[in-house]
């Protein structure tokens, strides 16, 4: 099993929502941003994977 090192949040302090309510800085939806601190690591995992796949976050491992 590979352990992936990630920051606590994907936020890069470049917050601007597009018309679909997705942040142009980090790629999260407005709901994901709002509930991030309450989400479990298991709930965050698919979000991280989507953001990495779309190039918002560089994978580290």
C-alpha positions in Angstrom: 0.0 0.0 0.0 1.4 3.4 -1.0 1.1 6.2 1.6 0.3 9.5 -0.1 1.4 12.7 1.6 -1.1 15.5 1.1 -1.6 19.0 2.7 -4.5 19.4 5.1 -6.5 21.2 2.5 -6.2 21.6 -1.3 -6.9 25.4 -0.9 -4.2 27.5 -2.6 -5.7 30.9 -1.5 -6.9 31.7 -5.0 -10.6 31.4 -4.4 -12.9 32.2 -7.3 -16.0 30.3 -8.1 -17.0 29.6 -11.7 -20.7 29.4 -12.9 -20.8 25.7 -11.8 -19.8 26.7 -8.2 -16.4 25.1 -8.6 -13.3 26.9 -7.2 -10.9 27.8 -10.0 -8.0 27.7 -7.6 -8.4 24.3 -6.0 -11.1 22.6 -8.0 -13.4 21.8 -5.2 -17.1 22.4 -5.3 -18.7 24.9 -3.0 -20.2 22.0 -0.9 -16.8 20.3 -0.7 -15.2 23.6 0.5 -17.9 24.1 3.1 -17.8 20.7 4.6 -14.0 19.9 4.2 -13.2 20.2 7.9 -16.0 17.8 8.8 -15.3 15.2 6.1 -13.5 12.0 7.1 -10.3 11.0 5.3 -12.3 8.3 3.4 -14.7 11.0 2.2 -11.8 13.3 1.2 -10.0 10.5 -0.8 -12.1 10.6 -3.9 -12.0 14.4 -3.9 -8.2 14.4 -3.7 -8.1 11.8 -6.5 -10.3 13.9 -8.8 -8.3 17.1 -8.1 -5.0 15.3 -8.8 -6.4 13.7 -12.0 -7.6 17.1 -13.2 -4.2 18.7 -12.5 -5.2 20.9 -9.6 -2.9 19.1 -7.2 0.5 17.5 -7.9 0.5 13.9 -6.6 3.0 13.2 -3.9 3.9 9.8 -2.6 
